[in-house]
Amino acid sequence: MAELIKAIVMLLAGLGVLMTGMKMLSDGLERSAGKGMRKLFGKISNNRFASIGVGAVATVLVSSSAATTVMVIGFVNAGLMTLLQATAIIMGANIGTTLTGVIIALSGFSLSTYMAVLAFIGVVMNMVSKNDTVKKVGSAVTGLGLMFVGLTFMSDAFKTQKIASALNTVFLKVDFPLVLILIGIVCTALFQSSAAMTAILVTMTGAGIIPMQSALFVVLGTNIGTCVTAILASFGASTNAKRTAVIHLLFNAIGTVVFTTFIWIFRRQAVWLLSAMSSSPQMQVALFHVFFNIITTLLLVPFMKPLTRLATLLVREKKGDDSVPKMYYIDDRILHTPPIAVAQVLKEVSNMAHMAQENLDRGFNAIVSGSLAEREKILQTEEKINFINKGVARYLIKMASLNLPRSDEKLVGTLHHVIGDIERIGDHAENFLEEAQDMQENGIAFSEDALDELRNMYARVRHMFDRSIYVFENRDYVALKEISKLEAEADMLKSVLGNNHIMRLNSGNCSVECGTHFYGIISALERVADHLTNVAFSIKSPSGSQLEAMEKIAEEQAKRRHAKEESPL
């Protein structure tokens, strides 16, 4: 009894170490290949074979087809990828994941002890090196070593006679293909990792617990079970993102049906063919996994468009309510690739700025036209801006916990200030609406001179809005001087218009009540200009401080002049 308990503990410990190693390998590869992943996904095109290659390489880099598929769902949800492109990436991901099975199968060649030493080598790399990239690679190497430590534990546990005989009896009795496929589906869904289930299967096959004829059907089941992760990830996503998860399921389900039919009829011949390729049972299982995904991809590549059409029929487009706030470019699933997440959050902030700009136009038009026709639109857009502000803030907090390059860390810190400034600009649109509503209720109207002055100041601020967004989006340091000049003009114009209105009040051309609204509007426009200055100068100063940014620019210019003076040329 004590021996049985010890074996079960070793089995669970081995499985735990294996999955921890797989996670470390995946995280280490993902972090060390961050910029490479961004470039890789940037090469996605409508060429299906190129996209399949991208999917395969990406999966090798993150060591998980489920992780790649979840990222693809995030890309589709954020509008970065079409459904057809996603289909090709998923096909490639299914091929890329087979490498993990082949690596695990190396345990059948008495290499586990030597491969386990990698865990020590990886730890030394982390401890000794100060280079961030070397540390990331060290984490990946440690993870690979731990995988073989876990496999050794599991292999030793399966050598226990009671466990081996009990499981062997079960698999000899449960010899019906559909039941074996179901076992593969359920176990993989529980582990949420086809690689982990493949590792268990490889170890059991090597120990002689499960016959090869039965193992092949369990492998087929693992390919369907791994789709559960993608399906769960698609909950709450866009319609196309859900279709992406369905395509992943359809791909593996169709492949499983084709292979099940073939192996059910030619089971002995399939086992003979695999044994002719390798004498190692572990490698035979891994090779079958490779053949399944490559052959299924070759079969379905010509039918990619029909496959996407089928997914479109299965997942119908729901009529969305445009008034409901939502995020447009960011998605938690993209956090697996930090460089892409950084690019997307910048797009979301820019989108938020354009929404605030359009809403400010509506608010100001309500003042000069005296019409409240766009009242609901202004309020709905303000709600969307507030929603995006909170969503981006939460996303930036999550990004801060990632292992980002120093430059991206500074950018993430800066964006907290930027979204705050944009949100306050959005508030001014609502304030303009309130001014217009109050003037209409109390029968207050500006004189033509006052309206002309307001239009003039708004045109200047509106131009500044365009330039500030341009500076932020294009990181244009040269244009910062122009922003400073425009902000100074806004300050001066507020002073001039305030004096002009006092003159109109003194001459009786405007009422006191009218003057209160007028001064409130020009003060708001001047504050909008201040916020726009902060947004533009955020590319140079984390807080958006104009003075701080100018000091940095002057400091950099002085360093360049000093370097030129010291240059022998």
N, C-alpha and C positions, 0 to 999 in steps of 0.2 A: 504493500500500500504506500509506504514511504517513498519507494522508487517511482511509483506512478505519479504521486504529488510533485516530486522533484522534477519529473519529466514534463509535467504540465506547466510548472513554473518556468522551466527552461524554454519551453515552447512560446509562452506568452512574453517572456523577457526577450527572446530572440526576435519575435514579431515586433515588439516595441522598439528595439534597437534598429531593426531593419527600416521601419517606417520613419524613425528619427533621422537615420542616415539618408534616406531618400529625400526627406524634407531639407536637410542641410545641403545635400548635393544640388537640389533644385534651386534653393535660395542663393547658394554661392554662385552657381552658373548664371542665374538670372541677374544678380547684382554686378558681376564682373562683365557681363555682356550687355549691360544697359544701353549704352550708346549704339552698340552693334545691332541690338534689337530694333532701335528706332530707325536706323538705316535700312535694316532688313525689311521691316514692314513698309518703309517708304518705297521699296522696289515693287510693291504689289501693283499688278496691272491686270488687264483683261486677258492676258496670256495665261491660259489655265495651267500649262505645264510649269511656267515660272512661279505661279502662285502655289502650286503643289510643292515645288522645291522650297519656297519660303516657309510653308507650313511644316515641312519635314525638318528643316534646319532650326526653326524656332522651337520645335518640340525637343530636339536634341539639346538645345541650349537651356531649356527650363526643365528637361528630363521628365515631362509629364504631358500627355496628350490632353488630359482633362484641363490642366492649367492653360494650355494653348487655346482650347475650345472656349473656355470661360473668357479669356482675353478677346477672342474673336467676337463673342457675343457682346462684350463691352464696346468693341470697335463699331459693330453694326448698330448698336443702340445709340452711339454717339455720332452716327452718320459718317464714320471714317471709311467704311467699307461697304460694298454692295453685297447683296445676297449671293450672287454668282461667284464673286471673289471669295466670300466666306466659305462657300461649298468647296472650292479648290483648296483653300487653306486647311480645312478639316480633313480632306483626303490626304494631304501631305502630313498632317499631324498624326494620323493613324499609322502612317509608314514610319515616321520619326520615333514613335514610342516603342517600336519593336527593338530598338537598340538597347533599351534598358533590360529587356528580356534576355538578349544575347549576352550582355555583361553579367547578369545574374547566373546564366547558364554556365559561365566559366567556373563556377563552384564545382562543377562535375569533373574538372581536370585537376583536382587537388591543388588549386591555386588560392583557396580561401585564406590559408594562413599567411601567405605572402601578400595578398591583396589587403588583408586586415592591417598590415603594417602601415598602409597609407593613412590610417586614422592618426597614427603617431606623427607621421611626416607632415600631415596637414596642421596638426596642433603646433608643431615646431615652427612651421611657416608663419602661423598667426602670432606666435610669441616673439620670434626673433625679428621679423621684418616690420618696418615702419611704413612701408609702401601699402597704400590702401588697396590697390589692385591685387597685390600678392596675398594680402589678408583674405580677400574675397575668394581667390583661387584656393587658398589654404582651407577655407571653410568647405568648399566643394570637394576637395581631396579627402578631408576628414569624413565628410558624409559618405563618400564612396567606400572608404575603409570600414566605416561602421556598418554599411550594408552587408559586407562579407562577414563581419563579426556576428551580426544577427543571423545570417544564413548558417553559420557554423553552429550556433546555439540551437537553431531549429532542426538542423540535420542530426545533431546529437540527441535531441528530444525524440525524434522519430525513430531512432535506433532502439528505443526502449521497447521490449517485446510486447508488453500489454497494449501500448498505444498502437504499435505497428500492426499487430494481429487484429485489433478491434476495427481500425480504419480499413484495413485490407478486406475484412469480411464485409463491411458496409459497401465498399465499391464493387466487390464481386457480385453482391446481390442487386445493387442499384446499377444495372447495366443498360437501362433503357435510355437512348440518346436524349430524348426531350427532358427527362428528369435530370440528367447530368448537365444539360444546358441551363436548366433552371437553377441548379446548385451554383453554377458559375455566375449567373446573373445576380442572385441574392447575395452571395458572399462578396462580390465586387461592389455591389451597391452599399453594403454595410461598411466596407473599408474605404469606399469612395476612391479607389485606386486600382486600376487593372494591373499595374506593375507589382503592387503588393500581393495581389491574388496570384499573379504569374509566378512570383517568387515562392509562394507557398506550394503551388502546383509543381514547380521545378524541383523543389526539395523533396516533396512526397514521391515524385516519379523516380528521383535518384535513389530514394530509400526503398523502392520497390513496393510502396504502399498502394499506389493506384496504377492499374495497367495502362499502357500507352493508348490502347483503343478507347478507353474511357476518358483519358486526359485530354484527348483532342476535342471532345464535345464540351468539356468544362472550359477549355480555352475559348471556344466559340461563344459560350455564355458570358465570359468576362468582357468580351467586346461589346455586348449589349449592356451589361451592367455598368460599364464606365460612362454610359450616356446619362445616367442618373444625375451626376454632378452638373452636367451642362443644363439639364432640364430644370434642376433646382435654381441654377444661376440665372435662368431666363425669367423667373417669376418677377413680375413688376417691371419688366423691360418692355421695349417697343415691340410691335407686331413682327417686324423683320428679325429682331433678336430672338423671339420665340421660334420663328421659322428656322433660324440657324440651328437651334437646339434640336428641332424636329428633323432637319436634314442629317444631323449627326446620328440620330437614332435610325433614320431610314437607311443610311449608308451601311451601318453595322448589321441592321436587321436583314437587309437584302443579301448581304454577304453571308450571313449566318444561314439563311434559308438555302442558298446555292451550295455552300460547303456541306451543310448537314445532309442534303439530298445525295451529294456525291459520296461522302464518307460512309454514310449509312449503307450504300450499295457496295462500295469498294473499300471497306474498312481495312481488311488485311493487306490489300495492295498499298494503301496509303501508309500503313505502319512499316511495311517492307521498304518502301521508297525512302522514308525518313531514316530508317536504320542503315540504309545503304549510304546515306550522306554523312552520318555521324554515328559512332559507336556509343556516344554518351546520351543516355535518356534525357538528361537535362537539356542538352543542346537540341535534341530532336523536338522537344516541346517549343523551344525558342524559335527554331526554324519554321515550325508549322505556323506560329504566330506571324512571322515575317511573310510567309507565303500567303496567308489569309489576307493581310492588308494590301500587299502589292497586287495580287490577282484581283481582289475586289475593286481596287482603284482603277486598274486597267479595264475592267468590265464596265465600270460606271462613268469613266471620263467622257465617253461619247454621249452620255445621257444626263449631263449636268443640268442643262436647261429644263428638260422634262422633270428632273428631280426637284428643281427649285419651284417649278409650276405646281407639282404635287404638294409641296410644303405650303405653297400659297393657298391651295384649295383646302388643305387640312386646317390651316390657321387663318381664319378670315380677318380682314381689316375691320376694326371697330371704329365707328365714327367718333373721333376725339373732340372734346370740348376745348376750343382754343383759349377760352377764358381761364382754364385751370392752369395754375403756375407749374412750371417744370424746368428741369435743367436741360440745356440744349447740347452741350459738348462734353461734360464730364460724367464719369461713370466709375463707381468703385472698382469694377472689374479691371479697369485700365491701370490701377495702382500697381499691378504686377509688373508693368513696364514704366518705371518712374520717368524716364525722359519723355515718353509720349504723354504721360499724365501732366507733365509741366507744360508741354505745348498746348494741350487741350484746356487747361485751366486758364491760360492766357487768352484763348479764344472765348471762353465763357465770360471772362472779365470784360473783354472788348464788346461782346454781345450785350452785356449789362450796361455798358457805357452808351451804346447806340440806342438802347431802349430808353435810357434816361434822357438822351438828346431829343428823341422823338416826342417823349412825354412833355419835355420842357417847351417844345414848339406848341403842343396842344394847349398847355396851360397859358402861355403868353398870348396865343390866338384868342383864347376865351376872354382875356382882358381887353385887347384892342378891338375885338369884334362885338363884345358884349353878349356873345352867344354861349350857352351852356350845353350845346348839342353833344359835345364830346366828353361830357362829365363822366359817364360810365366807363368809357375807354381809358380816361386818365386814371380813374380809381383802380381799374383792373390791371393796368400796366404798373402802377405803383405797387400793387400787391405782388406782381410777378418780380419786380425789382427787389423787393424785400425778401421774397422767397429765395431768389438767386443769391442775394447777399449772405443769407444764413447758410445756404447750401455750400457756397464757395468757402465760407469761413470754416465749416466742418471739414470740408475736403482738404483745405490747407493744413489743418491740424493733423489729419491722417498722413498727409505728405511729409510733414515735419518729422514723423517717426520713422520715415524711410531713410535708407542710407544714400542720401543725395550728394552730388558734388557740391563743393563750397559755393560755387556761383549760383546753383539752383537753390541752395539753402537760403542765400541772401534774397533771391527773388521771391521765394515763398513768404519770407518775413515782410518784404515790401508790399506784397499784394494785400495783406491784411489792412494796411493803410489805404491802399487804392480803392478797395471795395467800399470802405467807409466813406471816402470822399464822393464816390459815385452815388452811393445810397443817399447821401445828404443833398446832392444835386437833384436826385429824383424827388426828394421831399419838397423842394422849391416848386416843382411843377404842381404838386397838390396845393401848395400855399398860394400859387397864382390863381388856381381854380377857386379857392376860398375868397381871395380878393375880388375876383370877377363876380362871384355869387353875392357877396356882401354889397358890392356897388350896384348890382342889378336890383336887389331887394330894397335898397335905400334910394334908388333913383339918382345915383351919382354917375356923372360922365365926365371924362377928360376933355379939355379943349383940343382943337386940332394941333396947336403948338406943342402941347404936352404929349399928345399921341406921336407926333413926328419925332420928338426927342426920345421917347421910349423905344420907338422902332429903330432909331439910329443906334442907341446903346445896345439893344438886343442883337442887332445885326453884327456889331463888333464882338459881343460875347459869343454869338453863334459861330462866327468865324474862328474865334479862339477855341471853341469846342472842337471844331473839325481839326484844327492844327494840333491840339493836345492829344486827341485820339491817334492822330497820325504818328506823333512823336512816341507815344506809348507802344503802339503796335509795331513800329519800325525801329525802335530803340535809337532814334535819331538825336544824337547829342548836340550836333551842330545847331539844330533848330531850337534849342533851349533858350538862346538869346532872344529869339523872336517871341517866345512865350513870355519872357520877362517883360519885353516891350509892350506886348498886348495887355498884360496884367496892369502895368503902370498906366496905360491909356484908360483902362476900365476904372481905376481909382480916380484918375483925373476927371473922367467924364461924370462920375457920380458927384463929385464936388461941384462941377460946372452946372450940371442939371439941377442940383439942389439949390444953387444960388438963383438960377433962372426961375425956378418955381416960386421962390420967395418973392421975386420981383413981380410975378404974376399975381401972387396973393395980395401984395401991397397995392397993386393997380386994380384989384377987384375982378380980374379975369378968371380967377379960380377960387373955389371955396376952401375953407379950412379942412372939411371932411375929405375933399378931393386931394388936398395936399398930403394928408396922412397916408392915403393909398399910394400916391405917387412916390413919396419918399420910401415907403416900405418896398415898392417894386424895384427902385434903383439900388437900394441897399441889398436886396436879394440878388440882383444881377452882379453886383460887386462881389458878393460872397461866392456866387457860382464861379466867377473868374478866379477867386482864391483857390477853390477846390480843384479847378482845372489845372492851375499851376502846380498843385501838389501831385496830381495824376501824371503830368508831363515830367516833373522833376523826380518822380519815383524811380526813373531809370538810372538815376545817378545817386540819389540819396534814399536810404530805406524809409525814412519818415516823410519823404516828399518835400523836405525843407529846401527852399530856393537858395538860401544863404549857404547851407551845408554843401549843396551840390556845386555851387559856384566856387567854393573854397577848394573842393576836390578837383574841379577842372583846372583851376589856377595852379594847384599843387602839381598836377600831372604835366601841365605845360611847362612849369619851372623845371621839373625833372628832365623833360625832353631837351630843354635849352641847355641845361647843365651837362647832359650827356653829349650834346653836339660840341660844346665848348671843350670838353675833355677828349673828344675824339681826335686821334692823330691825323685824320684826313680833314 
